[in-house]
Amino acid sequence: MPTQVKPMAIKLQQQDRERLQKLGEAKKRSAHWLAKEAISQFLDREEAAERFRQETVGRWEEYCHTGRSVPHDAVMKWLESWGSENETEAPKCG
């Protein structure tokens, strides 16, 4: 089933409209295409940031509930082993 496309009007300051037009000419794309692409990339970035924030809150809540964590020294020792002949496994949560 094709995605329904609905028009949406946005108001831009004249300066931004001109910048968009100029960039579109340089890239051989329409200002409309550039605006759609910018909005899409913004949404992707902001949704990823929100997922990360939610995961972080979830991890913090789990830590507060269980008290389980990995000591800083253990993580640093593991990271320092990366790329060496004696690379170790990730430390376990305790």
C-alpha positions as CSV (number, residue, x, y, z in Angstrom):
1,M,0.0,0.0,0.0
2,P,1.6,3.3,-1.0
3,T,2.3,5.9,1.6
4,Q,-0.2,8.8,1.4
5,V,1.5,12.1,0.7
6,K,-0.2,15.3,2.0
7,P,1.0,18.8,1.4
8,M,2.2,20.9,4.3
9,A,2.9,24.6,4.2
10,I,5.8,26.1,6.2
11,K,6.7,29.7,6.6
12,L,10.4,30.6,6.1
13,Q,12.2,33.8,6.6
14,Q,13.1,35.4,3.3
15,Q,16.8,34.9,4.0
16,D,16.3,31.1,4.6
17,R,14.2,30.8,1.5
18,E,16.9,32.5,-0.6
19,R,19.6,30.2,1.0
20,L,17.5,27.2,0.1
21,Q,17.0,28.3,-3.4
22,K,20.7,29.1,-3.9
23,L,21.8,25.7,-2.5
24,G,19.2,23.9,-4.6
25,E,20.7,25.6,-7.7
26,A,24.2,24.6,-6.7
27,K,23.2,21.0,-6.1
28,K,20.8,20.8,-9.1
29,R,17.9,20.0,-6.8
30,S,14.7,21.9,-6.1
31,A,14.3,23.9,-2.9
32,H,11.3,21.5,-2.2
33,W,13.5,18.4,-2.4
34,L,16.2,20.0,-0.2
35,A,13.5,20.9,2.4
36,K,12.0,17.4,2.4
37,E,15.5,15.9,2.7
38,A,16.4,18.2,5.6
39,I,13.2,17.4,7.5
40,S,13.7,13.7,7.0
41,Q,17.3,13.8,8.2
42,F,16.3,15.9,11.2
43,L,13.6,13.4,12.1
44,D,16.0,10.5,11.8
45,R,18.5,12.2,14.0
46,E,16.0,13.3,16.6
47,E,14.3,9.9,16.8
48,A,17.7,8.3,17.3
49,A,18.5,10.7,20.1
50,E,15.2,10.0,21.7
51,R,15.7,6.2,21.5
52,F,19.2,6.7,23.1
53,R,17.7,8.9,25.9
54,Q,15.0,6.3,26.6
55,E,17.6,3.5,26.7
56,T,19.7,5.6,29.1
57,V,16.7,6.2,31.4
58,G,15.9,2.5,31.3
59,R,19.4,1.5,32.2
60,W,19.5,4.1,35.0
61,E,16.2,2.8,36.4
62,E,17.5,-0.8,36.1
63,Y,20.7,0.2,38.0
64,C,18.6,1.9,40.7
65,H,16.4,-1.2,41.0
66,T,19.2,-3.8,41.0
67,G,22.4,-2.0,41.9
68,R,24.2,-4.0,39.3
69,S,27.0,-2.3,37.5
70,V,30.5,-2.9,36.0
71,P,33.3,-1.1,37.9
72,H,35.1,1.6,36.0
73,D,38.5,0.0,36.5
74,A,37.3,-3.3,34.9
75,V,35.9,-1.4,31.9
76,M,39.1,0.6,31.4
77,K,41.2,-2.6,31.7
78,W,39.0,-4.2,29.0
79,L,39.2,-1.2,26.7
80,E,43.0,-1.0,27.1
81,S,43.2,-4.6,25.9
82,W,41.5,-3.8,22.6
83,G,43.7,-4.4,19.6
84,S,46.4,-6.2,21.6
85,E,47.3,-9.9,21.4
86,N,45.8,-10.3,24.9
87,E,42.4,-8.7,24.2
88,T,40.0,-9.7,27.0
89,E,36.3,-10.3,27.0
90,A,33.9,-7.6,28.2
91,P,33.6,-7.6,32.0
92,K,30.4,-9.0,33.5
93,C,27.9,-7.0,35.4
94,G,28.1,-7.7,39.1
